[in-house]
Amino acid sequence: CWQADPLRGFVPVQRKLDRGDALSEYIRHEASGLYAVPGGAAKGEYVGQRLLEG
């Protein structure tokens, strides 16, 4: 899902998962990730230009 502020959305969820719950006995968490996905490119731009050049 899209996260405007990973420190307020993604990180707290990962910390809660780290604490465990009733399912933790039966599952193993392997990894998680946070990715930057560039938006579309307007005419004359390249993909990722607004992400890379601000």
Gaussian input, Z-matrix of N, CA and C with variables (Angstrom, degrees):
# hf/3-21g

backbone

0 1
 N
 C     1     B1
 C     2     B2     1     A1
 N     3     B3     2     A2     1     D1
 C     4     B4     3     A3     2     D2
 C     5     B5     4     A4     3     D3
 N     6     B6     5     A5     4     D4
 C     7     B7     6     A6     5     D5
 C     8     B8     7     A7     6     D6
 N     9     B9     8     A8     7     D7
 C    10    B10     9     A9     8     D8
 C    11    B11    10    A10     9     D9
 N    12    B12    11    A11    10    D10
 C    13    B13    12    A12    11    D11
 C    14    B14    13    A13    12    D12
 N    15    B15    14    A14    13    D13
 C    16    B16    15    A15    14    D14
 C    17    B17    16    A16    15    D15
 N    18    B18    17    A17    16    D16
 C    19    B19    18    A18    17    D17
 C    20    B20    19    A19    18    D18
 N    21    B21    20    A20    19    D19
 C    22    B22    21    A21    20    D20
 C    23    B23    22    A22    21    D21
 N    24    B24    23    A23    22    D22
 C    25    B25    24    A24    23    D23
 C    26    B26    25    A25    24    D24
 N    27    B27    26    A26    25    D25
 C    28    B28    27    A27    26    D26
 C    29    B29    28    A28    27    D27
 N    30    B30    29    A29    28    D28
 C    31    B31    30    A30    29    D29
 C    32    B32    31    A31    30    D30
 N    33    B33    32    A32    31    D31
 C    34    B34    33    A33    32    D32
 C    35    B35    34    A34    33    D33
 N    36    B36    35    A35    34    D34
 C    37    B37    36    A36    35    D35
 C    38    B38    37    A37    36    D36
 N    39    B39    38    A38    37    D37
 C    40    B40    39    A39    38    D38
 C    41    B41    40    A40    39    D39
 N    42    B42    41    A41    40    D40
 C    43    B43    42    A42    41    D41
 C    44    B44    43    A43    42    D42
 N    45    B45    44    A44    43    D43
 C    46    B46    45    A45    44    D44
 C    47    B47    46    A46    45    D45
 N    48    B48    47    A47    46    D46
 C    49    B49    48    A48    47    D47
 C    50    B50    49    A49    48    D48
 N    51    B51    50    A50    49    D49
 C    52    B52    51    A51    50    D50
 C    53    B53    52    A52    51    D51
 N    54    B54    53    A53    52    D52
 C    55    B55    54    A54    53    D53
 C    56    B56    55    A55    54    D54
 N    57    B57    56    A56    55    D55
 C    58    B58    57    A57    56    D56
 C    59    B59    58    A58    57    D57
 N    60    B60    59    A59    58    D58
 C    61    B61    60    A60    59    D59
 C    62    B62    61    A61    60    D60
 N    63    B63    62    A62    61    D61
 C    64    B64    63    A63    62    D62
 C    65    B65    64    A64    63    D63
 N    66    B66    65    A65    64    D64
 C    67    B67    66    A66    65    D65
 C    68    B68    67    A67    66    D66
 N    69    B69    68    A68    67    D67
 C    70    B70    69    A69    68    D68
 C    71    B71    70    A70    69    D69
 N    72    B72    71    A71    70    D70
 C    73    B73    72    A72    71    D71
 C    74    B74    73    A73    72    D72
 N    75    B75    74    A74    73    D73
 C    76    B76    75    A75    74    D74
 C    77    B77    76    A76    75    D75
 N    78    B78    77    A77    76    D76
 C    79    B79    78    A78    77    D77
 C    80    B80    79    A79    78    D78
 N    81    B81    80    A80    79    D79
 C    82    B82    81    A81    80    D80
 C    83    B83    82    A82    81    D81
 N    84    B84    83    A83    82    D82
 C    85    B85    84    A84    83    D83
 C    86    B86    85    A85    84    D84
 N    87    B87    86    A86    85    D85
 C    88    B88    87    A87    86    D86
 C    89    B89    88    A88    87    D87
 N    90    B90    89    A89    88    D88
 C    91    B91    90    A90    89    D89
 C    92    B92    91    A91    90    D90
 N    93    B93    92    A92    91    D91
 C    94    B94    93    A93    92    D92
 C    95    B95    94    A94    93    D93
 N    96    B96    95    A95    94    D94
 C    97    B97    96    A96    95    D95
 C    98    B98    97    A97    96    D96
 N    99    B99    98    A98    97    D97
 C   100   B100    99    A99    98    D98
 C   101   B101   100   A100    99    D99
 N   102   B102   101   A101   100   D100
 C   103   B103   102   A102   101   D101
 C   104   B104   103   A103   102   D102
 N   105   B105   104   A104   103   D103
 C   106   B106   105   A105   104   D104
 C   107   B107   106   A106   105   D105
 N   108   B108   107   A107   106   D106
 C   109   B109   108   A108   107   D107
 C   110   B110   109   A109   108   D108
 N   111   B111   110   A110   109   D109
 C   112   B112   111   A111   110   D110
 C   113   B113   112   A112   111   D111
 N   114   B114   113   A113   112   D112
 C   115   B115   114   A114   113   D113
 C   116   B116   115   A115   114   D114
 N   117   B117   116   A116   115   D115
 C   118   B118   117   A117   116   D116
 C   119   B119   118   A118   117   D117
 N   120   B120   119   A119   118   D118
 C   121   B121   120   A120   119   D119
 C   122   B122   121   A121   120   D120
 N   123   B123   122   A122   121   D121
 C   124   B124   123   A123   122   D122
 C   125   B125   124   A124   123   D123
 N   126   B126   125   A125   124   D124
 C   127   B127   126   A126   125   D125
 C   128   B128   127   A127   126   D126
 N   129   B129   128   A128   127   D127
 C   130   B130   129   A129   128   D128
 C   131   B131   130   A130   129   D129
 N   132   B132   131   A131   130   D130
 C   133   B133   132   A132   131   D131
 C   134   B134   133   A133   132   D132
 N   135   B135   134   A134   133   D133
 C   136   B136   135   A135   134   D134
 C   137   B137   136   A136   135   D135
 N   138   B138   137   A137   136   D136
 C   139   B139   138   A138   137   D137
 C   140   B140   139   A139   138   D138
 N   141   B141   140   A140   139   D139
 C   142   B142   141   A141   140   D140
 C   143   B143   142   A142   141   D141
 N   144   B144   143   A143   142   D142
 C   145   B145   144   A144   143   D143
 C   146   B146   145   A145   144   D144
 N   147   B147   146   A146   145   D145
 C   148   B148   147   A147   146   D146
 C   149   B149   148   A148   147   D147
 N   150   B150   149   A149   148   D148
 C   151   B151   150   A150   149   D149
 C   152   B152   151   A151   150   D150
 N   153   B153   152   A152   151   D151
 C   154   B154   153   A153   152   D152
 C   155   B155   154   A154   153   D153
 N   156   B156   155   A155   154   D154
 C   157   B157   156   A156   155   D155
 C   158   B158   157   A157   156   D156
 N   159   B159   158   A158   157   D157
 C   160   B160   159   A159   158   D158
 C   161   B161   160   A160   159   D159

   B1=1.4382
   B2=1.5215
   B3=1.3154
   B4=1.4611
   B5=1.5271
   B6=1.3099
   B7=1.4626
   B8=1.5226
   B9=1.3228
   B10=1.4636
   B11=1.5216
   B12=1.3161
   B13=1.4635
   B14=1.5272
   B15=1.3377
   B16=1.4628
   B17=1.5312
   B18=1.3250
   B19=1.4690
   B20=1.5268
   B21=1.3345
   B22=1.4647
   B23=1.5225
   B24=1.3321
   B25=1.4620
   B26=1.5126
   B27=1.3166
   B28=1.4631
   B29=1.5305
   B30=1.3153
   B31=1.4692
   B32=1.5352
   B33=1.3403
   B34=1.4682
   B35=1.5358
   B36=1.3244
   B37=1.4655
   B38=1.5203
   B39=1.3279
   B40=1.4598
   B41=1.5258
   B42=1.3113
   B43=1.4740
   B44=1.5262
   B45=1.3397
   B46=1.4651
   B47=1.5225
   B48=1.3278
   B49=1.4618
   B50=1.5227
   B51=1.3218
   B52=1.4597
   B53=1.5285
   B54=1.3293
   B55=1.4702
   B56=1.5240
   B57=1.3132
   B58=1.4578
   B59=1.5130
   B60=1.3109
   B61=1.4551
   B62=1.5240
   B63=1.3198
   B64=1.4625
   B65=1.5293
   B66=1.3257
   B67=1.4687
   B68=1.5220
   B69=1.3125
   B70=1.4671
   B71=1.5274
   B72=1.3116
   B73=1.4599
   B74=1.5306
   B75=1.3375
   B76=1.4627
   B77=1.5250
   B78=1.3089
   B79=1.4658
   B80=1.5241
   B81=1.3187
   B82=1.4655
   B83=1.5239
   B84=1.3069
   B85=1.4601
   B86=1.5217
   B87=1.3193
   B88=1.4646
   B89=1.5250
   B90=1.3154
   B91=1.4642
   B92=1.5234
   B93=1.3014
   B94=1.4587
   B95=1.5183
   B96=1.3038
   B97=1.4593
   B98=1.5138
   B99=1.2964
   B100=1.4566
   B101=1.5129
   B102=1.3209
   B103=1.4578
   B104=1.5220
   B105=1.3138
   B106=1.4647
   B107=1.5211
   B108=1.3245
   B109=1.4575
   B110=1.5214
   B111=1.3318
   B112=1.4607
   B113=1.5227
   B114=1.3185
   B115=1.4570
   B116=1.5184
   B117=1.3011
   B118=1.4587
   B119=1.5201
   B120=1.3104
   B121=1.4660
   B122=1.5236
   B123=1.3207
   B124=1.4619
   B125=1.5265
   B126=1.3008
   B127=1.4653
   B128=1.5306
   B129=1.3202
   B130=1.4553
   B131=1.5224
   B132=1.3349
   B133=1.4629
   B134=1.5254
   B135=1.3259
   B136=1.4611
   B137=1.5279
   B138=1.3221
   B139=1.4599
   B140=1.5280
   B141=1.3168
   B142=1.4576
   B143=1.5213
   B144=1.3128
   B145=1.4655
   B146=1.5260
   B147=1.3277
   B148=1.4709
   B149=1.5226
   B150=1.3197
   B151=1.4600
   B152=1.5262
   B153=1.3269
   B154=1.4591
   B155=1.5231
   B156=1.3225
   B157=1.4644
   B158=1.5215
   B159=1.3192
   B160=1.4466
   B161=1.4702
   A1=109.27
   A2=117.35
   A3=122.99
   A4=108.80
   A5=116.00
   A6=121.85
   A7=108.99
   A8=117.56
   A9=120.77
   A10=110.46
   A11=116.49
   A12=121.47
   A13=108.93
   A14=117.93
   A15=120.92
   A16=114.02
   A17=117.64
   A18=119.80
   A19=112.06
   A20=116.69
   A21=119.94
   A22=112.63
   A23=118.40
   A24=121.00
   A25=113.28
   A26=116.83
   A27=122.73
   A28=112.63
   A29=116.67
   A30=120.99
   A31=112.16
   A32=120.27
   A33=118.82
   A34=113.18
   A35=116.99
   A36=119.82
   A37=110.01
   A38=117.33
   A39=120.57
   A40=111.40
   A41=117.28
   A42=120.48
   A43=111.24
   A44=116.38
   A45=119.34
   A46=110.77
   A47=117.21
   A48=120.31
   A49=110.93
   A50=116.48
   A51=121.60
   A52=112.12
   A53=116.16
   A54=120.47
   A55=111.98
   A56=116.02
   A57=119.89
   A58=113.29
   A59=114.05
   A60=122.18
   A61=107.57
   A62=118.08
   A63=121.28
   A64=112.57
   A65=117.57
   A66=120.45
   A67=112.97
   A68=117.96
   A69=121.28
   A70=113.05
   A71=116.31
   A72=120.41
   A73=111.40
   A74=116.98
   A75=121.32
   A76=114.61
   A77=118.25
   A78=120.67
   A79=110.55
   A80=114.69
   A81=120.65
   A82=107.63
   A83=116.47
   A84=121.91
   A85=108.46
   A86=116.93
   A87=121.51
   A88=112.84
   A89=116.76
   A90=118.85
   A91=110.34
   A92=114.79
   A93=122.09
   A94=106.80
   A95=116.47
   A96=118.03
   A97=112.15
   A98=114.30
   A99=122.81
   A100=106.17
   A101=117.35
   A102=121.78
   A103=111.31
   A104=116.04
   A105=122.21
   A106=106.92
   A107=116.93
   A108=121.86
   A109=108.01
   A110=117.48
   A111=119.78
   A112=111.74
   A113=114.94
   A114=120.41
   A115=110.54
   A116=116.37
   A117=120.69
   A118=111.53
   A119=115.69
   A120=121.59
   A121=109.99
   A122=116.16
   A123=121.34
   A124=108.69
   A125=116.47
   A126=120.80
   A127=109.06
   A128=116.38
   A129=121.58
   A130=114.15
   A131=117.60
   A132=121.80
   A133=109.56
   A134=115.99
   A135=119.95
   A136=108.65
   A137=116.63
   A138=121.25
   A139=108.87
   A140=116.36
   A141=122.15
   A142=114.27
   A143=118.70
   A144=121.19
   A145=111.63
   A146=117.55
   A147=119.94
   A148=111.57
   A149=117.02
   A150=120.98
   A151=110.86
   A152=116.76
   A153=121.40
   A154=114.22
   A155=116.86
   A156=120.18
   A157=113.11
   A158=117.55
   A159=121.56
   A160=114.09
   D1=157.56
   D2=179.76
   D3=-74.14
   D4=135.28
   D5=178.20
   D6=-124.44
   D7=117.39
   D8=177.16
   D9=-69.74
   D10=-36.55
   D11=-178.76
   D12=-138.06
   D13=95.53
   D14=-177.77
   D15=-55.96
   D16=-30.57
   D17=-179.99
   D18=-66.88
   D19=-25.91
   D20=179.91
   D21=-99.62
   D22=-16.99
   D23=-178.03
   D24=-113.54
   D25=-64.37
   D26=-174.53
   D27=-66.79
   D28=-49.30
   D29=-174.84
   D30=-62.19
   D31=-47.10
   D32=178.84
   D33=-60.20
   D34=-37.28
   D35=178.24
   D36=-64.53
   D37=-44.18
   D38=179.20
   D39=-63.00
   D40=-37.42
   D41=178.25
   D42=-66.12
   D43=-39.67
   D44=176.98
   D45=-64.84
   D46=-39.97
   D47=177.17
   D48=-63.09
   D49=-35.37
   D50=-179.30
   D51=-65.06
   D52=-32.51
   D53=-179.38
   D54=-69.69
   D55=-24.75
   D56=178.07
   D57=89.02
   D58=163.56
   D59=176.69
   D60=-149.75
   D61=-166.33
   D62=-176.74
   D63=-61.93
   D64=-29.74
   D65=179.64
   D66=-77.05
   D67=-17.84
   D68=-175.59
   D69=-55.77
   D70=-27.10
   D71=179.06
   D72=-65.77
   D73=-25.94
   D74=-172.88
   D75=-110.16
   D76=-9.62
   D77=-177.39
   D78=-124.07
   D79=163.14
   D80=177.33
   D81=-131.35
   D82=123.67
   D83=178.58
   D84=-81.25
   D85=122.73
   D86=-177.66
   D87=-92.81
   D88=-46.55
   D89=-174.49
   D90=-167.73
   D91=167.34
   D92=171.62
   D93=-145.44
   D94=166.54
   D95=-177.65
   D96=-149.99
   D97=158.41
   D98=176.89
   D99=-132.58
   D100=123.58
   D101=-172.74
   D102=-125.07
   D103=147.45
   D104=171.79
   D105=-101.66
   D106=121.95
   D107=-179.04
   D108=-116.33
   D109=117.55
   D110=-178.33
   D111=-69.22
   D112=148.24
   D113=175.04
   D114=-75.91
   D115=-178.09
   D116=178.84
   D117=-67.35
   D118=164.88
   D119=-178.90
   D120=-105.10
   D121=132.35
   D122=174.07
   D123=-78.12
   D124=166.04
   D125=178.83
   D126=-57.40
   D127=129.60
   D128=-179.40
   D129=90.36
   D130=-6.60
   D131=177.88
   D132=-105.67
   D133=163.65
   D134=171.34
   D135=-109.21
   D136=157.72
   D137=-178.83
   D138=-61.13
   D139=126.29
   D140=179.42
   D141=91.85
   D142=-1.54
   D143=-176.73
   D144=-59.25
   D145=-47.30
   D146=-179.30
   D147=-66.52
   D148=-31.80
   D149=177.51
   D150=-70.04
   D151=-42.38
   D152=-175.47
   D153=-83.16
   D154=-31.21
   D155=-175.78
   D156=-106.03
   D157=2.28
   D158=174.96
   D159=83.59

